[in-house]
Amino acid sequence: MLVKKRYRARLSPNRKLFFQLGLVLTLLIIYIALEWKTMDRYVQEFNNVSFEEEEIIDIPLTQRIQEVKPPPPPPPAPEKIEIVADEEEIEETVLETTETDETEYVEAVEIENIEEIIEEEEMQKDIPFAIIEEPPIYPGCKGSKEEMKQCMQDKINAHVTKHFNIDLAQELGLTQGKKKVYVQFKIDKDGEIMDIRARGPHMRLEKEAIRVVELLPRMTPGKQRTRPVRVSYTLPITMIVLE
């Protein structure tokens, strides 16, 4: 019987590969052997070393002693209260009755007329126009309080527009733009204009504003709690300066 040979079991086709692997493995072993490092060991002689016995120190145990505070002293004994017999006699006072009887005569006393004194409430000297209860009335204004307020403002503005010299701002050579003069005055208890003050960009404009406000007519005075009072008013006058 002939033995059959298989092609895959043959080693001759892989002979070169096995040779190369063996060569590489041999070179790797030689390289590791050459690079291997060893350490020399030296044993030192202890000829001059003396081994002395260790000194054992006995440390006694300590205990913390806490200070004992003495107890607080007892509270003082209460004072002895002696009861003394009341030997003094107390005289009782008898209150006489104030009730009258029909038989007693009562003298009539004439009562003089008592004048009732009404203390005048101190009012604020100057009441601002914005918070006055009853505003001053410009001649010709009618209606409710709010309508009379608005009517007065419109009348004053129309008065200023009519009498104020607008060309004065151009003559003074002021810079271009809007210029304002603020005028403050008061309407006294008789409705007269008083205490006029002005503040503006030029003195001549201030004088002109004061002159125009002085021309305002006499008004019906304002009232606070049904009493005539002095009312302060602020009037801004706006002008536009052209080139």
PyMOL commands that set and color helices and strands:
alter all, ss='L'
color gray80, all
select helices_A, chain A and resi 12-35+145-163+167-171+203-214
alter helices_A, ss='H'
color red, helices_A
select strands_A, chain A and resi 126-128+177-187+193-199+223-224+227-228+230-241
alter strands_A, ss='S'
color yellow, strands_A
deselect
rebuild
show_as cartoon
